[in-house]
Amino acid sequence: MSSVDIIGAVSIITAGITMAIGSIGPAIGEGMALARALGAIAQQPDEANTITRTLFVGLAMVESTAIYCLVISVILIFANPFWNYVLAQ
């Protein structure tokens, strides 16, 4: 196995692990936030608009973690900085 093959395999495995671990936290967080928001709307139906608006802002913040993990995975697969280093040697 050449060094290019090793870097390719490690990049793909690392990208997969990054997406797997980076998606678990936001998924659990979004589920918990949605459950709490639905409970709050059930208790105070008059405040549904305020709760929903706040929920969407919070979900966007939580989802940004998964998006950062996606960006890191795409960089590792398509624009890996180690490729040029290995190919130059």
C-alpha positions in Angstrom: 0.0 0.0 0.0 1.4 3.3 -1.0 1.3 6.5 1.1 -1.4 7.9 -1.2 -3.6 4.9 -0.6 -3.1 5.2 3.2 -4.0 8.9 3.2 -7.1 8.2 1.1 -8.3 5.4 3.3 -7.6 7.4 6.5 -9.4 10.5 5.0 -12.5 8.5 4.1 -12.6 6.7 7.5 -12.1 10.0 9.4 -14.8 11.7 7.3 -17.2 8.9 8.1 -16.4 9.0 11.8 -16.7 12.8 11.9 -20.2 12.7 10.4 -21.3 9.8 12.6 -20.3 11.4 15.9 -21.1 14.9 14.7 -24.6 14.0 13.8 -25.5 12.1 17.0 -25.3 15.1 19.3 -27.4 17.5 17.2 -30.0 14.8 16.6 -30.5 14.1 20.3 -30.4 17.9 21.1 -33.1 18.6 18.4 -35.3 15.8 19.7 -35.1 17.0 23.3 -35.7 20.7 22.2 -38.7 19.6 20.2 -40.1 17.6 23.0 -39.8 20.4 25.5 -41.3 22.9 23.0 -44.3 20.7 22.4 -44.7 20.3 26.2 -44.6 24.1 26.6 -47.1 24.6 23.8 -49.4 22.1 25.4 -49.3 23.9 28.7 -49.5 27.5 27.2 -51.2 27.4 23.8 -51.5 31.2 23.7 -47.7 31.5 23.5 -47.3 29.0 20.6 -46.0 31.7 18.2 -43.3 32.8 20.6 -42.3 29.3 21.5 -42.2 28.2 17.9 -40.0 31.1 16.8 -37.6 30.5 19.7 -37.5 26.8 18.9 -36.6 27.4 15.3 -33.7 29.8 16.3 -32.5 27.2 18.8 -32.7 24.4 16.2 -30.7 26.4 13.7 -28.0 26.9 16.4 -27.9 23.2 17.2 -27.9 22.2 13.5 -24.8 24.3 12.9 -22.7 21.7 14.7 -23.7 19.1 12.2 -23.1 21.4 9.3 -19.5 22.1 10.6 -18.9 18.4 10.7 -20.2 18.1 7.2 -17.8 20.8 6.0 -14.9 19.1 7.7 -15.8 15.8 6.1 -16.1 17.4 2.6 -12.7 19.0 3.1 -11.1 15.7 4.1 -12.5 13.9 1.1 -12.2 16.5 -1.7 -9.7 19.1 -0.6 -7.3 17.2 1.7 -4.2 19.3 2.3 -2.1 16.1 2.7 -2.6 15.1 -0.9 -0.3 17.8 -2.2 2.3 17.1 0.4 2.5 13.4 -0.4 2.4 13.9 -4.2 5.2 16.5 -4.0 7.6 14.0 -2.4 
